[in-house]
Amino acid sequence: MKSNGNNATPKSEHAAARKYHVLVVDDHPLFRKGVVQLLTDEPDLEVRGEASNSQQALGELRRQKFDLAVIDVGLDGSANGIELTKSIKAEKPELPVLVLSMHDETMFAERALRAGARGYVMKREALDNFISAVRTVLRGEIFLSENMSKRMVLAHLHGGGDAASPVDRLTDRELEILQLLGKGRELRDIAQELHISVKTVEAHRAHIKEKLDFKNAREVARFAVTWVNQQV
């Protein structure tokens, strides 16, 4: 919900009035440090916590108060950025979340918003776009690129049309497993990483096979590798 008046926009000149406390969650230490530095360079933004996985992030959120959480969508471990966003909104529904990702927005942006995020920005975007995204979300607005905003409007007006990717049919968990398969993970490793049974992983893989109209698990694996490589 947008606000009006001078207090609505968290600009640098308002730094004396207040500081916005940010939690940064990314499992790549160097990139996380870069994000932290970008935020620290802004006089009205202060990074109060860092985390490399969902458990650390939730721990930080339970220990102190934040105005914004910036989360990488591709976290390793039992919960990726989408699942972490859902957990955050369940515990802290008032906390805005900005999802930051190396993956194309056409695949993950709408999933992030459905999970409760207020914005989605790709890591390869210009640095000033990232700060703009942070400020937009802090104002209580939604941040998406212009192209993604148009795509989502058209999809809702026309039901998605033929442009929708077949992968869009997958649930968030199925998409997560597709990613792990594409990274060469064995079923047992996936089960251990996600804290689920091997049978559950097999069931999800079967659903992926059916939804994407593949004949067998080998075709699923080949597609997963190709798809993951295209996201880099």
N, C-alpha and C positions, 0 to 999 in steps of 0.2 A: 504494500500500500504506500503510495507516494505521500511525502510530507511537503508542506509549503513553508516558506519563510527562510530566514538566514540560517536557522539551526538545522535545516534539513540536509544540507550538503556538507559532508566531512572534509572541508578544505584545509590546506596547510595553515592558512592564516587563523584558523580556529584552534590551533594546537594548544594555545594557552588555556582555552576553555575546557578541553578534555582530550584524553588520549584514547584511541580505540585499541583494545587488546585483542591480539590475533593468535590463534593456534595454527601452526603449520605442520601438516602431516604428509610426509613423502619418504619412501624407503630408499631413495638415492641421496646419500649424504651430501655430495657436492651440489646437486641441484637444489636440495633443501636449503643449504647454506646460501645459495644465490637468491632464492626467494626471500629468505630472512633478511638478507642485506638490502634488497629492493624495498622491502617494507620498512626497515629501520631507517632508510634514507629519507622517509617521509616524516616530517616533524610531528604529525598527529597520529601516527601509527606505531604501535609497540608490540613486538612479538613476545608474548608472555609464556609461550610453551612450544615445544617441538616434539614430534613423535615420528617413529618409523613404521608403526603398524597400528592396527585398530585397538588392540589392548592398551598400548601406551596412550593413545589418543583419548580413549574413554577415561583412563586414569587421570589424565591431565584435566579433563572436563569436570571430573568429580571433585578435584582438589581446588580449583579456582574458577573464577568467572571470566568468560570471554565475550567479545562482541562479534567475532567472526571466526569461522574455521575454514581454512584453505586446505583442501584434500586432493591428493593425487588419486586418480581413478584406478591405477594399476598396482595397488598395494599387494605385496606377497602376504601369504598367511591365510588364516581362516576366514577373513573378510576383506574383500576389495573395497575400493572407495565408494561404490554404490551401496554395498551392504553396510559400510560404516556410516554413511549418510542416513540410512534408515534407522540405525541404532541411535545416532545422535538425535534425530527428530523424535524418537520415542522417549528419550530421557530429557532432552532439552529442546522442546518444540519451538521455543522462541529464538533459538540461536540460528542465525543465517549461515548457510554453507555455500562456499564457492568451490566447484570442482575444477581441478587443473589436470590436464591430460596431454600425453603425447599422441593419443588416438584421435582420429578424425571425429569431429563433432556430429556428423551425420549418423554415426553409430551409437554414440553414448550420451549426447546432450539431452535428448528427450527422456532417456532412462534416468539420468541424473535428476532432472526436474520432477519426474514421477516419484523418485525416492525422497524428494523433499528439498533438494538443492535450490538455491536462488540464482545460480549462474553457472556457466560452463565456459572455460577459456582454454584454448590449446597452447601447449608449451612453446610451440614454434611461432606464436604470435609475437608482435613487437612488444617490448617491455612496457611501453606506455599504455598498451591495451590491457595489460594485466592490472596495472594500477587503476585504470578506468573501471575495470570489472570490479575490483575491490570496493571502490567508492560507490559504484552503482548499487551493489548488493548492500552496502552499509546504509544507503538511503532507503532501503526497503523495496527496491525495484529488482526486476529480473534482468540479468545480463546474458545476452547471446549475440553472436555475430549477426550482421545484417542479413547475410545469406541464409543462415540457419533460421532466423526469425521468419523470413519469407517462406522457407521450405515448410516450416511447421504450420504456418497459416494456411498454405495451399493444401497441405496434407489433411488438415481438419476440415477444410472447405470441400475437398474433393475425395476424401476417404483414402488418401495416400496414392492412389493410382498405380500405374505399373512401375513407377520409379522406386518403390519401396524395395529394400534389399531382402532376400529370403532370410537372412540372419535376423532381421527384425522380428521374425516369428518366435525366436527363442526367448525363454524366460531369462532373467538376470543370472540365475544359477547355471542354466544351460550354456549361456554365453561365456561365463567364467570357466566352465569346464572345456568348452571349445578352445578358449585361449590356452589353457594349460596343455591340452592335447597338441595344440600347434607349437608349443614350446618343447615338445618331445617328452613330456612327463608320462610315466607309466600309470596305469589305473591305481595301483597300490600307493604310489607317491601322491597322486591327486587326493585319494581318500584320506591319507594321513595329513596332508596340508590343509584340507578343508574340514577335518574332523568329522568325516562321515564314513560310512562303510563302503567297501569295494562294490557291493551289490547296488548301492545307491548310485555310485558313479556309473556303473553299467546301465542302470535304468535311465539315467540322464542321457548317456550316450545313445541309447536306443531311441529316445525321444528326439534327439538331434537328427539321427538318421532318418526318422520318419518325417520330421518337419522339413528337412532339406532334400528329401526324396533321394536318398542314397541307398545303394543295394546292400552294403555291408559296412562293418567297422573300419575296414581298410580305406574305403572311400572317404569316410568321415575324417580319418587321420590325415589323408593327403590334402583334403580341402582345408583342414584346420591349419596345417603348416603353411599352405599358400596364403590363407587369409591373414594369419598372424604376420607373415613377412610383408604383406601389403600395408599393414598398419604402421610399420616403422617409418 
